[in-house]
Amino acid sequence: MKGINNFNCMKAVMIILDQAHYEKIVNDLSSLNIRGFTSWKEVYGKGSKDGYPHYGSHAWPSVNNAILTIVDDDRVHLLLNYLKNRMKSPQTWGCVPSYGTWKI
């Protein structure tokens, strides 16, 4: 889909995940032909519903990472389906990645 001035419409996708699964997500982004991203390591927080705190402390030692990628509209559904499937099987991951999208 073309936007203003014939540029492709894109969306920003932010993924928050336990640091233990960072390499897996990055490799899977590549396999989905999503090349570019920016990441932050040691991101602290807690899920809004039933997520455990990730504070990097003695009491809550887990730590999150964050990945921001800008994706063409025609590829967003592939990434979101991948993340939704990951959310259905937290026993495989030991955690569930969180994500959100924004039009840019």
Contacts in CASP RR format, 6 or more apart in sequence:
PFRMAT RR
TARGET T0000
AUTHOR 0000-0000-0000
METHOD contacts of the structure
MODEL  1
MKGINNFNCMKAVMIILDQAHYEKIVNDLSSLNIRGFTSWKEVYGKGSKD
GYPHYGSHAWPSVNNAILTIVDDDRVHLLLNYLKNRMKSPQTWGCVPSYG
TWKI
1 8 0 8 1.000
1 9 0 8 1.000
1 73 0 8 1.000
1 74 0 8 1.000
2 8 0 8 1.000
2 9 0 8 1.000
3 9 0 8 1.000
8 72 0 8 1.000
8 73 0 8 1.000
9 72 0 8 1.000
9 73 0 8 1.000
9 103 0 8 1.000
10 70 0 8 1.000
10 71 0 8 1.000
10 72 0 8 1.000
10 73 0 8 1.000
10 103 0 8 1.000
10 104 0 8 1.000
11 70 0 8 1.000
11 71 0 8 1.000
11 73 0 8 1.000
11 76 0 8 1.000
11 101 0 8 1.000
11 102 0 8 1.000
11 103 0 8 1.000
11 104 0 8 1.000
12 68 0 8 1.000
12 69 0 8 1.000
12 70 0 8 1.000
12 71 0 8 1.000
12 101 0 8 1.000
12 102 0 8 1.000
12 104 0 8 1.000
13 68 0 8 1.000
13 69 0 8 1.000
13 70 0 8 1.000
13 71 0 8 1.000
13 76 0 8 1.000
13 79 0 8 1.000
13 80 0 8 1.000
13 99 0 8 1.000
13 100 0 8 1.000
13 101 0 8 1.000
14 66 0 8 1.000
14 67 0 8 1.000
14 68 0 8 1.000
14 99 0 8 1.000
14 100 0 8 1.000
14 101 0 8 1.000
14 102 0 8 1.000
15 25 0 8 1.000
15 66 0 8 1.000
15 67 0 8 1.000
15 68 0 8 1.000
15 69 0 8 1.000
15 83 0 8 1.000
15 97 0 8 1.000
15 98 0 8 1.000
15 99 0 8 1.000
15 100 0 8 1.000
16 43 0 8 1.000
16 64 0 8 1.000
16 65 0 8 1.000
16 66 0 8 1.000
16 97 0 8 1.000
16 98 0 8 1.000
16 99 0 8 1.000
17 25 0 8 1.000
17 64 0 8 1.000
17 65 0 8 1.000
17 66 0 8 1.000
17 67 0 8 1.000
17 95 0 8 1.000
17 97 0 8 1.000
17 98 0 8 1.000
18 54 0 8 1.000
18 62 0 8 1.000
18 63 0 8 1.000
18 64 0 8 1.000
18 65 0 8 1.000
18 93 0 8 1.000
18 94 0 8 1.000
18 95 0 8 1.000
18 97 0 8 1.000
19 41 0 8 1.000
19 42 0 8 1.000
19 62 0 8 1.000
19 63 0 8 1.000
19 64 0 8 1.000
19 65 0 8 1.000
20 95 0 8 1.000
21 93 0 8 1.000
21 95 0 8 1.000
21 97 0 8 1.000
22 39 0 8 1.000
22 41 0 8 1.000
22 65 0 8 1.000
22 67 0 8 1.000
25 67 0 8 1.000
25 97 0 8 1.000
26 37 0 8 1.000
26 39 0 8 1.000
26 67 0 8 1.000
28 82 0 8 1.000
29 35 0 8 1.000
29 36 0 8 1.000
29 37 0 8 1.000
29 67 0 8 1.000
29 69 0 8 1.000
29 79 0 8 1.000
32 75 0 8 1.000
32 78 0 8 1.000
32 79 0 8 1.000
32 82 0 8 1.000
33 75 0 8 1.000
34 69 0 8 1.000
34 71 0 8 1.000
34 75 0 8 1.000
34 79 0 8 1.000
36 69 0 8 1.000
36 70 0 8 1.000
37 67 0 8 1.000
37 68 0 8 1.000
37 69 0 8 1.000
38 67 0 8 1.000
38 68 0 8 1.000
38 69 0 8 1.000
39 65 0 8 1.000
39 66 0 8 1.000
39 67 0 8 1.000
39 68 0 8 1.000
40 65 0 8 1.000
40 66 0 8 1.000
41 63 0 8 1.000
41 65 0 8 1.000
42 56 0 8 1.000
42 63 0 8 1.000
42 64 0 8 1.000
42 65 0 8 1.000
43 54 0 8 1.000
43 63 0 8 1.000
43 64 0 8 1.000
43 65 0 8 1.000
43 66 0 8 1.000
44 54 0 8 1.000
44 55 0 8 1.000
44 56 0 8 1.000
44 63 0 8 1.000
44 64 0 8 1.000
45 53 0 8 1.000
45 54 0 8 1.000
45 55 0 8 1.000
45 64 0 8 1.000
46 52 0 8 1.000
46 53 0 8 1.000
46 54 0 8 1.000
46 55 0 8 1.000
47 98 0 8 1.000
52 60 0 8 1.000
52 62 0 8 1.000
53 60 0 8 1.000
53 62 0 8 1.000
54 60 0 8 1.000
54 62 0 8 1.000
54 63 0 8 1.000
54 64 0 8 1.000
55 61 0 8 1.000
55 62 0 8 1.000
55 63 0 8 1.000
56 62 0 8 1.000
56 63 0 8 1.000
62 95 0 8 1.000
69 79 0 8 1.000
70 104 0 8 1.000
71 79 0 8 1.000
76 101 0 8 1.000
80 99 0 8 1.000
80 101 0 8 1.000
83 97 0 8 1.000
83 99 0 8 1.000
86 92 0 8 1.000
86 93 0 8 1.000
86 96 0 8 1.000
86 97 0 8 1.000
87 96 0 8 1.000
87 97 0 8 1.000
90 96 0 8 1.000
END
